[in-house]
Every structure is written in C-alpha cells, then in structure tokens.
Amino acid sequence: MSQGKNRASWRMGFAYAGIIVGAGFSTGQEVLQFFASHGLVSILGIILAALILMFVGRQAAKLGFRLNAESHETPLRVLFGAKLGLVIDYVLIFFLYGIAVVMIAGSGATFNQAFGIHPQLGVLILILLTFGTLLLDFDKIVNIIGGITPLLIIAVVIITGYNILNPYVPYSEVNNYVEPSRTPSSFWWFDAITYAGLALATAFSFLSIMGSEAQRHAIARRGAIYGGLIIMLLMLLVNVGVLSIMPTANEVPLPAMEMADNMAPWLGAVYSIIIILLIYNSVVGLMYPFLTRFTTAYSGKYKIMLVVSLIAAFIIANVGFVELVNIVYPILGYIGLAISLSLFIRWIMNKNTKKKLL
C-alpha cells in the first residue's frame, strides 16, 4: 500500500477509535465495570473484545464501501432484510441520539467539576462546538475526530505508565481487591463480547459512512483494523492502570482522574479537558449518522434538523433523560451483537461461495 493510502487508513483508524473511546472509557469507569473488576483475567477479555472489534469493524467498513452507504440504513437492510432491518434501523438511530444526549449532559458535569462552570453553560458550550463542526464537510469531521485521539493516547500512556510502575498493591495480590459484583455478568468472556457489541453498535453507522467515503477498498478494510489495534492498546493500558490503583478504583467515580492526581494535581485539570474533547468526539460521531439517516448531508433540512435536535438535546439533558437511556442501554449491546453475528455469517458465506455478496 502506498504511503498516501496508508496515511488515509491510519486517519480512518484514529477516527474509529475516537468514536468508541468516549467519555466512559476515558474516565476508566467502563473499563472498571466490564474488565478490571474481573481481576487479571481482564487482560484476556480486552484482547478478545479488541479482536472482535477489529473483525466486525473491518466487515462493516467493507460493506459500507461496497454499498456506497450514505447512512446505516442500506447496510442494515442488506444484513437483516427490509422489515427486520427497518426495525433495527429505528431502534439503533434512537439510541445514537439518546447516547449523544447522555454525553452532552455529561459534558456539563465535567465542566462543573473541573472548572466550576455551571452545568447548563457547559452543555451549551459543547452544543455550540458540535453545531459548528457538523456544518463542515465529512472529511474535515473525520480529521477532527481522528486528530483528537492521539492526544488521548499520549495522556493515557503517560498517566497509566506512571501508575503501572507504582501500583498500590502487588499485581500478584490484586485479585484479592477486585469486586466481581460490579461487572454486568460473572463471566469475563461474556462481558468482553457484550462490550464489543456495545462499541460496534455505537460505531456501526459512522463506520458504514467512513467505508463508503474511502477511496479504496483496502483503505476501508485496513482503517478498521488499525482502529481496533489503537483501541486494544488504550484498553490494555487503562485496564492495567485501574488494576494498579486497587482497591481505591472501587471507591472513586473517575479512576483515571485518580491516576492523574497520583502524578500531579494539575494533571487532573488537563485530563478533564481531554475528557471533554472525547465527549465532543463521540457526540459528533453519533449525531452525524443520526442526521444523515433522515436528511441529505448539508441540505436545508439537514441544517434545520441539526438545530432542532441540538435544542432538544439541551432541554432533555437537563430533565433526566440520562436515567431513561441508562435503563434501556443494554438493548444497544444486543443490537451490536446481532449486527456482529450477521457480519460474521456474511463473511463465512463469502468464503464458501464463488459469487461474492455485496
């Protein structure tokens, strides 16, 4: 692959990772709940989840490229048929918007905790940034999302590296301090698969569009694999970092902030900025496919829907919609697992037939 194509693949990979590595990941809470609370075996869980995300991300991007998908609607109908595909389409799009609202609400809390800014003002700042970004063309959006991810990588390497080398308790004893009751299930492998489903469901729409925008099939294919590698590296670092601060990790709401404070108090403020940027990353990555599902990108209807949906997000973020989404959040994971299984079956069928499917 030429240098230009390889650069395009890495750009796509950073964007893919940037969407999945959202606010919950960067705080350490998702990693704590799905992985670290299982103890040292969580390392195997992360490798399993990352391998799944590499494979299904690759297949999703390839399908988007072959279908020249403008939204996730066409890939879902190809995977599940017209009727079931339409049901999954609408459920998925509801959750894309719902999770975007949850993250917008979370930005208000982060602005308040880190800088003393009123939560509603923090929400308004993020909404205005999102509004301006979603008026840019798609390539610029991908560049912005992909460009923020390296900041997280640098911060995670530094913060987790320090804590990994200075653990609270020896790693040989860390299993004595974890709390398996915090995990979604008692099986590390099942939680790894569930996490992969949640992550894929969150990124599927954007992956389909990124795949269709790729200039070559190989760029779409490799971009998803590179993204999976970045995700695995970050998850491993954060996971071992969380294990290094056991049992304190079980007592604090933001384990990653605890790791930053261990190095220097001012790092906590710096890391708060990174968390806000990641929230912004995820909100943009979720809102774009939500908007383009119902409108043509950058058309008059697109701009009207953008304004209306962001005003609604500002209102909903302040009246407790977060609790509603959290109750039904597991449904998104099951949708992601269904999409992953369908992509896997499709791959098997392509391998065993002379005529390749779209």
Buried (B, 14 or more C-beta within 10 A) or exposed (E): EEEEBBEBBBBBBBBBBBBBBBBBBBBBBBBBBBBBBBBBEBBBBBBBBBBBBBBBBBBBBBBBBBBEBBBBBBBBBBBBEEEEBBEBBEBBBBBBBBBBBBBBBBBBBBBBBBEEBEBBEBBBBBBEBBBEBBEBEBEEBBBBBBBBBEBBBEBBEBBBBBBBEEBBBEEEEBBEBBBEEBBBEEBBBEBBBBBBBBBBBBBBBBBBBBBBBBEBEBBBBBBBBBBBBBBBBBBBBBBBBBBBBBEBBBEBEBBBBBBBBBBEEEBBEEBBBBBBBBBBBBBBBBBBBBBBBEBEBBEEEBBEBBEEBBEEBBEBBBEEBBEBBEEEBEBBBBBBBBBBEBBBEBBEEBEEEEEEEE
